[in-house]
Amino acid sequence: QVQLVESGGGSVQSGGSLRLSCAASAYTYSNYSMGWFRQAPGKEREGVAGISDDGSTSYADFVEGRFTISQDNAKNTLYLQMNSLQPEVTAMYYCAEVDATWNTGWDRCYEYTYWGQGTQVTVSS
């Protein structure tokens, strides 16, 4: 069983930065893919960024180069560096993990087996 714990969220002003972390207790297989999702009140959960088992990365269009997903395998930790933050990114952010890789797409919630509890990101103008 994989446990994911997010941290690093908080409240920042427009233009600020945050670095989210997702610590995994363990992985069931040596190959795995991970993603960051967000969910704002009243909206569906949507993909922000994904990193596959081969290290390739994918981003939602709205990221526009402002976010970077990365991982430290030695620390079993996934990161999301978020720069130039604007109020519209305010949401709960979740990390998720799936063994091996996705079947249809990195941004599909149903692709993932394990989810963290989320960390809140609030950006004020």
N, C-alpha and C positions, 0 to 999 in steps of 0.2 A: 504494500500500500504506500503510495506516494503522498506526502503531505507538503503542501505549498503554503508559504507564509509571505505575504507582501509587506513591504514597509517603504517609507520614504515619502509618502503623501503628505499634504499639508496645505496651508493657505499662502498664496503668493500674490504679488501685484502683477498686473499686465507687463509682459516683457521679461518676467523672471524665469527661473529655471528650477527644475526638480529632477532628481534621479530616483526612480523607483527601483526597488530590489525585490526579488522573489527567491527565497531560500527554499530549496527542496530537501526533504529529509533523506531521500534516497531515490534511485531510479530502478525500475524493475528490469530494464534492459539497457544495454550499453548504447543503443541508438534511440534517440528520442527527438521530438520536435516540440517547440514551445511557442506560445503566443501571449500577447497582451491584448486585453479587451477593455472596453469601457461601457458604462451604463449610466446615463443621466436619468433623473427622475422622469417617469412617464414615457421613457423611450426604450427601445429594444437594445439589448447588448450588441455591440458591434466591434469588429476587429480593428485593432490599432496597428499592430506589427507582429510578424512571425519570424521565427528562425528555425530552419529545418535541420535534420540530422546531419546534413552535409555542410552546414554553416551558412547556407544562402539565406538572405533576408528578404522580407517583403513588407510593404507598408501600405496603409490605406491612403487614398488620394488626398484626404484632408491633412495628412501629416506634412506634406509639402516641404520635406527636407528638414523639418525642425526637430524630429525625434530620431533617436538611434537605439536600436535593440542590439544587445550583446550578451554574452554569457561567459562566465568563468567556470570552466568544467571542474577545476581543482576544488573550487568552493561550492560546487553545486548551486550556483546562483545565477539568476537571469536578471538583466538590468534593462531599464528603459530611461535613457537620458532625454529629457524634455526641455527644449529651449524656446525662447520667444513665445512664452505662454500667453494665451488670450482667454478671456472669460468663457468662450464657447467650448473650451476643452474641459470645463468643470464637470466632473463625473466621478463615480466609483471606478477604480481601475483594478482589473483582475488579471492574474496570470493563470495559464493553463498548460497542461502537458499531455502529450500523446506518445505512446510508444511508436518507434520507427518514424513514419511520416504521415502526411495527410493523404486521403484518398481523392478528395474533390477540391479542397482549397484551404489555405491557412486561416481564412477568416470565417470559417463555418463553426459555430459553437459545437455542433454535434460531433465534430471531428475529435474533440478533446475528451480525455478520460478523467483527468484530475483538474480540480480548480482550487484556487485559494479563496480566502474570505474577502479579499479586496482591501484597497487602501484609498481613502478619499483625497481627491485633488480638487482644490477650489482656487479659482483665479478671479481676482477682483480688478475692476477697472479703475 
